[in-house]
Amino acid sequence: MKKYLLASCFALLLSSCSSVEKHNKQLTELKSEKALKKDVDFAYKKLKKMHPNLYWYISKEKLDYKFDSLKTTITKPMTSFAFYKKIAPVVNEVRQGHMMVYPVTKRWTKKETKELIKKGTGPFSQFEFQVFNDKLYVTKNKSGDKSIIAGSEVVAIDGNNTTDLLKDYKNLFTSDGFNQTYYKYKLGKGFSGFYSNEHGVKDSLLYNFKRNDSIKPVWIKRKANDTAKVAVNDTVKTEVKNPVEKIILTKAQKKALRKEEHRKKSVFGYNEETKTYNRNLRFIEADSSVAVMKINAFAIGNHYSFYKESFERIKKNDTKTLIIDLRDNPGGRLREIAELYSYLTDTTAVFSDKSEVVSKTSLLKGDYFKGGSIATKVVKGIFYPLYVGYTFFKVHKEENGKYYYATSESKPQEKKPNAFKGKVYVLINGGSFSASCILSSNLQGSKRATFVGEETGGTFNGTVAGRMPLIKLPESNLHIRVGLMLIAPHHKTATEGRGIFPDVAILPTLEDKLNNIDPEINWVMEDIKKNAPEQTASNN
């Protein structure tokens, strides 16, 4: 039996290595003109069948022309990646930010992956980047070379001009609709991914940094991780001026601490990758009159408990003003933003429209079995017939001839008993996208909040997202992510294809970022002080 298991494991290992080798071989293979044109037709046909509002921002005639013109540009065999750079801009003409073309990239075996991790942090991950005025800047240096000052412009990488790279990468994705604010945030955070997709994962990079008109070339190599492990002992350090006092914890106290840490991670949504909490609530005045709720994304953790506990604290502290920070929030769960809205609205309200879909069965094209262990997939398989039946009967054809999927958010929802009645400010920028925009649309449409910052990256009137399967193009093996549900807020605007505009426009500068200055928060605090008597009267 033991020999059989060893033989099976060895066979699986060989199969895995063979699969990776076969996958990587296709990266340099040239695909024929005929095959790639076939993929163009296949992609457009799939979009027509799956996307509920394909011609929202472009007419059918124009999109037909774009896809037909694409085929005329394919005049010779090319690699899958070269084809990716041709088809992505055409797919992006639909102007749906959730829809994206993914290239075929190199894979590693488990052994290679472990070796790469052992080598340490890559030359991109040692910096944080941000785009200002179409230029790429270092906003945080985590490398061992401390001569690289935050605020330095990255003018070239391995001889590739970054201005040209930014222009090139901007064609590989899109915002929702016609706004332009989303691009710089996506480019800043996604730059390393775009570069690595094209040039591969590197152990070293030659950066050209520009500071005060002086250009400095610097080689950044993969940095070995600090393997020194912090010992977890039974002591807690207290903040005292004298030598640190050690408190010996009992088993019961240690157990209680672990339980509380687990609860906090669950409720606040702990992100293991960034080592930060997804949701936070803090009070920035001595009398707790001002609360700041920072939400990085509407995902991870038990949001029901977070909002319940947060608004109980806000009520207990008699907080007069709530600042909701949605800057750089890419979105997330519809049910979470509807839950938050029920703590902010002053009446029973419908949060969103019924979700428009293509047909009775289009939602069944969603990636139901995606993710999870083998055991999870087995359980999903058992319940799949119920899922099919439930999904099918939840979709109805209405008088306008379109199909809609009814959600609980499309029905009237009562406000929470302890809903906040005070002044609300919402901070937004071009990184605010998807669900954060749907929440903002309803708050602005109901005149419930004052918005400060920059036009959002997502549109006011909704987005196409929800279930988002990946379509695999059979010849090139590229994938296209497609949203199956048009999710629209209850409140709308006559300005189509643009985001939520701030009531007070403030655009932070690079200097603000480097000096940890928050001009949006500063403006809000000044406005609170200026209107303090008026706000106190309105809360009574």
Summary of the structure (lengths in Angstrom):
residues: 540
radius of gyration: 26.0
end to end distance: 77.0
largest distance: 81.1
contacts: 1617
relative contact order: 0.12
helix: 40%
strand: 20%
